[in-house]
């Protein structure tokens, strides 16, 4: 019976993690649409849904790599 409870807990944690990743991706997409430049290390390209999927990688004067929305 413990295995079933552990499995249910793991499933619940996985669902919560996926929901959190979805929310973060939505927030990042909104920020990009407003013109933000987001550090590359904080972005999971496969999780961001932007218009036409038009992300561009740039390097700024600070030496860091960023994503921004084209156009």
C-alpha positions as CSV (number, residue, x, y, z in Angstrom):
1,X,0.0,0.0,0.0
2,X,2.9,2.4,0.7
3,X,4.1,2.0,-3.0
4,X,0.7,3.3,-4.2
5,X,0.9,6.3,-1.9
6,X,4.5,7.1,-3.0
7,X,3.5,6.8,-6.6
8,X,0.6,9.2,-6.1
9,X,2.8,11.6,-4.3
10,X,5.4,11.5,-7.1
11,X,2.7,12.0,-9.7
12,X,1.4,15.0,-7.8
13,X,4.9,16.5,-7.6
14,X,5.4,16.0,-11.3
15,X,2.2,17.7,-12.1
16,X,3.0,20.7,-9.8
17,X,6.5,20.9,-11.3
18,X,5.1,21.0,-14.8
19,X,2.5,23.6,-13.9
20,X,5.3,25.8,-12.4
21,X,7.4,25.4,-15.5
22,X,4.4,26.4,-17.6
23,X,3.8,29.6,-15.5
24,X,7.5,30.6,-15.7
25,X,7.4,30.1,-19.4
26,X,4.3,32.3,-19.8
27,X,5.8,35.0,-17.6
28,X,9.1,34.9,-19.6
29,X,7.2,35.1,-22.9
30,X,5.2,38.1,-21.7
31,X,8.4,39.9,-20.6
32,X,10.1,39.1,-24.0
33,X,7.0,40.5,-25.8
34,X,7.4,43.7,-23.8
35,X,11.0,44.0,-25.0
36,X,12.9,42.4,-22.2
37,X,16.3,40.8,-22.6
38,X,16.5,37.6,-20.5
39,X,19.7,35.9,-19.5
40,X,20.2,32.8,-21.6
41,X,21.0,30.7,-18.6
42,X,17.5,31.3,-17.3
43,X,15.6,30.3,-20.4
44,X,14.5,26.9,-21.6
45,X,13.8,27.6,-25.3
46,X,11.4,24.6,-25.6
47,X,9.3,26.0,-22.7
48,X,8.8,29.5,-24.1
49,X,5.8,30.2,-26.4
50,X,6.3,33.5,-28.2
51,X,4.7,34.8,-31.4
52,X,6.3,33.0,-34.4
53,X,8.9,31.5,-32.0
54,X,11.2,34.4,-32.9
55,X,13.8,34.3,-30.2
56,X,17.3,35.8,-30.9
57,X,20.4,35.2,-28.9
58,X,22.6,38.3,-28.3
59,X,25.7,39.1,-26.4
60,X,25.8,42.4,-24.5
61,X,28.7,44.5,-23.5
62,X,28.7,42.8,-20.1
63,X,29.8,39.6,-21.8
64,X,26.6,37.8,-20.9
65,X,24.3,36.1,-23.5
66,X,20.7,37.0,-23.6
67,X,17.5,36.1,-25.4
68,X,15.2,38.8,-26.9
69,X,12.3,38.8,-29.3
70,X,13.0,39.7,-32.9
71,X,11.2,42.6,-34.4
